[in-house]
Amino acid sequence: MYNGDCEVYIIRYFNVWFYLFAKTETDNYKIKMLGERISAGNSMKMKDIHWWCTRHSIKYQMEFEYRKEYPIRANIWNFYSYCRFKLAMSYPNSGRMGAK
């Protein structure tokens, strides 16, 4: 997806890295506003970040990273949640991840 003609912003949600791709100045502005919301303490889950990107036409990719500072059970649970989320995104009409 990334081919060098856009700016990349990174958001970390526990073990998951979100890479948001801004192709225009408007995209840059939107993503910076999202960053300010998160910095201000607004709680966002993976699905919230996904829906925000979808609504604002921002392309993104996700990547799971094992974190040594987390207990093994937390890493396993976070990986399970990540996989479940990815699966739900693959089958959006399954009713499990419906729009808010």
C-alpha positions as CSV (number, residue, x, y, z in Angstrom):
1,M,0.0,0.0,0.0
2,Y,2.8,2.4,0.8
3,N,4.8,3.5,-2.2
4,G,6.6,6.6,-1.0
5,D,4.1,9.2,-2.3
6,C,2.4,9.7,1.1
7,E,3.2,10.5,4.7
8,V,2.9,7.7,7.2
9,Y,1.5,8.3,10.8
10,I,1.8,5.6,13.4
11,I,-0.6,4.9,16.3
12,R,0.0,2.2,18.8
13,Y,-2.9,0.4,20.5
14,F,-1.4,-2.0,23.0
15,N,0.4,-4.6,20.8
16,V,-1.0,-3.3,17.5
17,W,0.6,-0.7,15.3
18,F,-1.7,1.3,13.0
19,Y,0.0,2.8,10.0
20,L,-2.1,5.6,8.6
21,F,-1.3,6.9,5.1
22,A,-1.9,10.6,4.3
23,K,-1.8,11.4,0.6
24,T,-3.0,15.0,0.8
25,E,-2.7,17.9,3.1
26,T,-6.3,17.4,4.1
27,D,-5.4,13.8,5.1
28,N,-2.5,15.1,7.1
29,Y,-4.8,17.6,8.9
30,K,-7.4,14.9,9.7
31,I,-4.8,12.5,11.1
32,K,-3.3,15.2,13.2
33,M,-6.8,16.0,14.6
34,L,-7.2,12.3,15.4
35,G,-3.8,12.4,17.2
36,E,-4.9,15.4,19.2
37,R,-8.1,13.6,20.3
38,I,-6.1,10.6,21.4
39,S,-3.5,12.7,23.2
40,A,-6.4,14.5,25.0
41,G,-7.4,11.2,26.5
42,N,-10.3,10.1,24.3
43,S,-10.5,6.4,24.6
44,M,-10.4,4.6,21.2
45,K,-10.4,0.9,20.5
46,M,-9.2,-0.9,17.4
47,K,-12.7,-0.8,15.9
48,D,-12.9,3.0,16.7
49,I,-9.7,3.7,14.8
50,H,-10.8,1.5,11.9
51,W,-14.2,3.3,11.7
52,W,-12.5,6.7,12.0
53,C,-10.2,5.8,9.1
54,T,-13.1,4.4,7.0
55,R,-15.2,7.5,7.5
56,H,-12.4,9.8,6.7
57,S,-11.2,7.8,3.7
58,I,-7.7,7.2,5.3
59,K,-5.9,4.1,4.2
60,Y,-4.2,2.1,6.9
61,Q,-2.5,-1.1,7.8
62,M,-2.2,-2.9,11.1
63,E,0.7,-5.0,12.5
64,F,0.8,-7.0,15.7
65,E,4.0,-6.8,17.8
66,Y,4.9,-9.1,20.7
67,R,5.8,-6.9,23.7
68,K,8.3,-8.2,26.2
69,E,7.1,-5.8,28.9
70,Y,3.7,-7.5,28.9
71,P,3.0,-10.8,30.6
72,I,2.7,-13.8,28.2
73,R,-1.0,-14.0,28.9
74,A,-1.6,-10.4,28.0
75,N,0.3,-10.9,24.7
76,I,-1.7,-14.0,23.9
77,W,-5.0,-12.2,24.7
78,N,-4.0,-9.2,22.7
79,F,-3.0,-11.4,19.8
80,Y,-6.3,-13.2,20.0
81,S,-8.2,-9.9,20.0
82,Y,-6.1,-8.7,17.0
83,C,-6.9,-11.9,15.1
84,R,-10.6,-11.7,15.9
85,F,-10.7,-8.1,14.8
86,K,-8.9,-8.9,11.5
87,L,-11.3,-11.8,10.9
88,A,-14.3,-9.5,11.6
89,M,-12.9,-7.0,9.1
90,S,-12.5,-9.7,6.5
91,Y,-16.2,-10.6,6.9
92,P,-17.9,-7.2,7.5
93,N,-21.5,-8.5,7.0
94,S,-21.2,-11.1,9.8
95,G,-22.9,-8.7,12.2
96,R,-20.1,-8.8,14.8
97,M,-18.4,-5.5,13.9
98,G,-21.4,-3.4,12.8
99,A,-21.2,0.3,12.5
100,K,-21.6,2.3,15.7
